[in-house]
Each structure stands twice: as structure tokens, then as C-alpha cells.
């Protein structure tokens, strides 16, 4: 991440806090620190109208000479009140969701002399709108995902266990720079993604996702030791990665014919193509959900639409430094799409005795509709 990108983000943060009458912002969470500074550190960022300092506990020796950033060593949070008073601050913004209850209580005791305001929604307002740099990273993540998927598919064999097939794809991603871990909103634990087949893919998990799968004991969802059979749908929902940024994509495959599943696949395709045209700045998020649900209804598939266990009322989500970010495309979200939001849409059908069938692509919002960033062909993959 270059200095110009960092400066734009810091400028945006400064403008947002001043608009709300907040004198200074403290950023503690690792991911937001990375977003605003390009550094992975244990410490905090303090930004005011005229003041910017990055206080680092670890690894200070590695980052202290980072060009263009004012970096200082600190030993203990006990010094925080003194730092804030020296900057003549009273009204402080904090990320409420960055702390455990215990950490929050500790900070509350330290900052009794200050007025505290939440920063979480303000920061998401900035992170939801992607810069040209971020979009380029996501385009590259898509290219790497496509390369890895092509390589893995050429090695899939009938009778192979789901876990073996997923390992082929995960190896192909790993050697292309994927960290092997996928960051997700609200701390949801996810490895590379989901490769599930047949009706076992209907197994519900406790998280809000487009699918589940039998998974492994002690880690719900995704690939299991089940053997992949001829004539059953294989759902491959994986994320690509490049320079911190993710891309989200789902494709379908099978060994041999899978005609019933392919009918649901066509409905998913129709939904995505319709959303591409409708998804423009100013459109309420919930409207896109209702459009998708209406198409499923017209096809006669409504009872299967986004029904992972109980009904799941979402059709899409933001994608960026985390695979699942705001905004979430759900009924009740009247927030409007904005230019340069990056969103994944994943219309999926959960069909008893068949499995989970659907497509997912990641898009950037433009004035002309949704522009697809994911590059792998949108067609049912027939494996030999």
C-alpha cells in the first residue's frame, strides 16, 4: 500500500470525525490499523484535526522508520490519558466492537475524564467505498482464484473425498499467495471456503452463510470425508486473496448429468443477470433482495431459496479486507448502494435430496449497474 493511499484514508477519517464534533479518534483494532496505516501492529492510532501519531508496542523495531508516518513507542495503556491530555482532547472516538468486555471496562476506567463516542459505523462508511487501488487488488484476487480453480478442477476425480478435492484447490490458492485463512465479519471462523456435494451440503451450521456442509468434527461446515458421487451437484464457494483483499465466488460442477440441479442453476443465473442491471447507486439494499426473491417465486423455487436450515434473509454482502462486510443485502436494510461499493451476490437454492445449488459473483457498483469482478466462466462445469 503506497503512501498516497494511506494519506487519502487518513484524510477521510479526519473529515468524518470533525463532521461529528469528535476531537480525536483512537484506532486499536488490527484490521483498521492496517487499513489506515498499512501496518500490522499492536498499538493505536491517534488522529485529530492537526495531530497524527501512531503508538506501537510491537513490533516497534521493524516499523519505527516507516517513511511518512509519525511512529512512537509506548509501554502501557496507563499512559493513554496523559497522551490525550497533552493533545488537549476531551471528546474521543473509539471502536466499540474492537474490545472484549474486559478490555472495554479497562479503557472505560482509564478514560473517565473524557467523553467517548462510537466510531464503528463511521469507519464502515469509509471502508464500504473502495478506492481504485482496492478494486485493482480485488481484480487480481479474482485472477488468482480463477487460475487456482482451473488447476484444481483438472485433478478432480469421481469418488474422491470432498476433503481431498478441497485440498487440491486450497494448495493451488496457497502457492498463489493465499494466507490459508479468510477474515470474516464479526469473527466468523472460516478457512479457504466451502466445497460440498450432494444432499450432505444441506447440513446447517450456526453461522449465517449461503450453505453449510457436513464439515469436520469440531469445525462445522465445508468439506468432509464424504466421497463425491456421479450425478450429484458439487458447490465450490471460495475466496481469492491479494494484498489483504478478498474476492468471493461460487461455481457448480458435477460428474455426469445433473439436470434437476441445472434448472436451479439457471434460476440463479437469471437472478444475477437481473441484479447486474438493477444494482445502481441510490437503489435501496433491500430492493435487490426482493427482486431476487420475486424471480425465485416466478420460477416456482421460492420454498428452496436461501433456505439453509431455517430461512436466511440475505442475498449478498460487501467484500474487502474481510470476505463478509457491510452492507448486507437483506430485507429492512434501506441503506442505498453507492458508487464503488464492492458486493458479492449469492442466490442459492437448498433442495431436499439434491443439495445446494447456486452461483456467486463479486461486483463493483457503477452508475451503469453492477460490473463483475469475478472472472471464472459462469457455466455448469461437467467433469470427466
N, C-alpha and C positions, 0 to 999 in steps of 0.2 A: 504494500500500500504506500503510495507516494505522499509527500508532504502536502501537496496541493489538496488531495482528497481529505486528509486529516483536517486541514485548516477549514475546509468547507463545512465539515461536520461540526467542528467546534463553534464555528460562526452560527450555524443553525441552532445549536444548543443554547448559546448565549442569547440569541434573539428570542427564543421561546421562553426562557426563564424571565427575562426582563419584561416581556409582554404580560406576564402573570404577576408581576410585582415581587418576584423572588430575587433576593440579592445575590445569592450564591448557590451553586449546585455541587453536591458531593456524589461522585460516582464510585461505587465499590465493586459491583459485580464484574466477574472476569470478562464476560462477553461484551458488556457495554464499555468496559475499559478498552477492550480491543477495538471496538467499533470507533471510539473517539480518539484513540491514540496510536493504534497499530501495535500495541504492546500486550504481551501476556505477563501480567504481574500480580503480585499480592500487594495491594496498596489502595490508593484512591486518587481521584482527580478532583481538584477544586477549581471551579471556574466562576468568575464574577464579571461585572461589566468591564473592569480594567485589569483583571488579575487571572492568571492561569498558572497552576503549579501541579505537578504530578509527584505524589509522595509514594516512594517504593520501599517496601520491606524486603522483598525477594523478587527477582534476582538483581539487586541493585548494581552489582559489579558489571553485569552484562549490558545493562541499558543506560547507565549513567551518562554516557557520551552520545546518546542518540541525537543526531543533528536536528535542530529546530524545535526541540521540546525541552521545557524547563523541568528537570528531574532532580528531586531531593530525596535524601534518605530519611526514614523515620523509624523509630524503635517501637513505639507503643501508641495505641489509640488514646491512651491517657493524655497525650499531648494535643489531641484534636481541639478541645475548647480553646486552648491558648492560640492555636493556629488561626481559628476563626475570629477570635477577638482582635488579633493583630491585623486582620483584613477588614476590621470594622463591620462585621456582619451580624445581623440579627435574624433575618428571615432566610431559612436554609431549605433547599430542596433535597430530598433523599429518595432512593429507590426502595419503596416499602417491601417489594417482593424479593429483594436481594438477600434478605436476612431470615434466619431461623427465629423462632420466638425468643430464644435465649439471647441471641446476638442483638435482636431488636430491643430487648429490655436493657441490655448493657448500654447501647447507644443512647437510649432514652434518658438514662441516668446521667450520662456524660453531657448531654445537650439540654439540660433543664433550663439554661439561661437563653435558649433560642426558640424561635417559632419554627416548626417543622411542617413542610408541605410535601405531598407525594409527587414524584417525578415520573412514575411508570408510564402513564398514558401519554405524557408529553414526549418521552423518549420514543415510544412506539409511533407517534406521529412522524417523527424523523425517519425511523428505520423502515417504516412501511413504504416510503417513496425511495426507489432505488436510483442511484446515480449511474451515469454511463459506465463507470468503472465496474460497479457491482453487476450490471447486466452483462457486461463482457465476461466477467468471471463465471456467471451462470451459463452463458452460451458455451464456454469452454468445458464446464462441468458436464453439459449435455453431450458434447462431442466425445468426451472420455467415457461416459456411460454407454453411448451407442457402440463405441469400439469394443468395450468390455462385453456387452451383451452379445454382439455378433460372435466374438471369440468363444464365449461360453456355450451358446446355442449349438455351435458346430460340434460340441463334445457331448451333448446330452444324448442319453441312450434310454430306450424303453426298459422299464424295470429298475432303473437307477433310483436310489432313495432320494427323497426331497433334499435331505441334508447334504448329499453328495453333489447334486445339481447346484444347490445354492453355493457350495464351496467353490465350484468352478467359476461362477460369476463373481464371487467375492475375491477370489485370487486375482482375477482379471482386473477388478477395480483397484485392489490394493497395490498392485505393481504399477498402476497408473496414478498413484498418489492419493488414493482414498485413505483416510485415517483408520477405517475399520469401526468407527463409532459415528452415530448420527445424532447430533444435537436436536432436541425437540422441545417445544413449548411446555412450560410447567413441569419440567423434569422427567417427562416420559422417557423410559429407558428403551432404546432401540439400537440394534446393531446396524447391519447394512440395509436391511429391508425384509420383504416377505416373498418367499417362493412357496406356494401352496398348491395342492392339486386335489381334484375331486371333492366329494362331499365333506371330507375332513377339514377342508378350508372354511367350512361354516362354523367351526368351533369358535364360540365367542370368547373374548378376553375382556378384562376390566377397563380397558382404555377406549377412548373414542377414536376409532380408526375405521377405514373403509373395509377392512377384513380382519380375520384373526388367524386361525390355523391351529393345529394341534401343538406345535412348538415342542419344547423340551421340558422335562420335569424341572420345576424351579425357575423357568423362564417362559412365560406364556406367549403364544403367537409365533407365526412364522413356520419355517421348515421343521419337519420331524423325520423320524426314521421310516416313515411310510414309503412304500415303493410306488413310483409313478406308473399308472396303467394306461394302456391303449384306450383311446376314445373318451378320456376324461379331460376337463379343462385344467390347464396349468396357468395360474396367475403369477406374474412376476412384477412386483411393486418394489422398485429400488430407487435409491437416490444417488446421483452423481455428485462429485465434490471437486472444487478447485479454489485454492487460495482462501479457504474459510467458508466458501459459499456452496449451497446445495441446489440441486435441481431434482424434481420429483416426477416419476414416470411409471406407468403401469402398461404392460403388454400381455397378450394372451397367446398361448400355444397349446398344441396337443400332438400326440402321436396318432395319426389317422384322423378320420372324420369325427366331428363333434358338432353335428348340425343343430341340435337344440340350443346348445350354448352359443353358437354363432348368431342365432336370432337375437339373443340378448346383447351380444356384442354390437350388432347393427344399431340397436336402440341407443346404446352408449355412444356410439359414433355420431348418431343424429343429434344427441344432446350436446356433445362437444361442438359440433359444427354450428349449431344454433347459438350457443353461448358465445362463440367467437364473433358472431355478428352483433350480438346484443350487448356485450360487455364493454361499454364505453364510459368515459368519465361522466359522473353525475348520476349513473344508474345505482339505485339502492342495492346493497348486497343481497338482501332477502329476495328481491325480484328475480335474481338469477336462479335461486333455489326453486322458486315457484315455477319458473319456465321449465326447468329440468323435470320437476315432478309432473307437470302437465303432459310433457312428451311421454314419460313413462306410463301415465294413465291412458293416453290415446293408444299406446301400443298394447294395452292390456296387461302391463307388467307392474303396476303400481304396488301391489302387495309384496313384491320382491325388492323394491327399490330402496337402497341404503338401509337394509334390514339386517344388521349384524347383531344377532341376538334380538334385543329389543330394537325398535325403530331408532335410527340415527338421523337426526335432522340437520345434516350438513351436506354440502356438495363440493366445498372447496375451502382453501386456506392460503394464507400468504406463505412465501418461501424466501429464505435469505440466508442469514448466518445460522438459522435453525430450519429444519425441514418443515415444521409446522409453526407458523407465526400468524399474528393478526394481519389482516382481518379474516375472520371466519365467515364463510358464506352460509348463513343459517337464517331461518325464519326469525323475525324480531330484530335482526341487525339492519337498521335503517341507515347506517352509515353508507356514504356514497363511494363508488370507485373513483380513484384519482389516477391521473396520468402517471405512468412509470411505477405503479404498483406491480409486483410480480406475484401471480396467483397460480396455484395448481387446482384444477377441477378434476374430480374423480367419480363420475357417475358409475355406480356398481350395483349389481343385482345379486341377491342371495337366494339361490333357488334350491329348495329341498331335493335331496337325492341327486343333485348335479354339482353344486359348488358355487363359488363366487366368480362372477364374470363382469368384466368392465374394462374401461380404458382410463388412463390419467395422463394429462399433459400439463406442462407449466407454460404460462403465458405472461407477457408484459402488456399492461393496459395502454392503449394508444387512442388517439382521437377517432380512429377508424375502426376500432374494435380490438379484440384480443389478438396479439401477434404471438404465434407459437415459438417457444424457445427450445423445447424438446425436439430432437431430430430423427429418432428412430421411426421407420415407416409404420403408419397406422394400419396394419392389416393383421388378420389372424395368421399366426405362424404355424405352418404344418411341418412337423419334424419327421425325419426319416427313421 
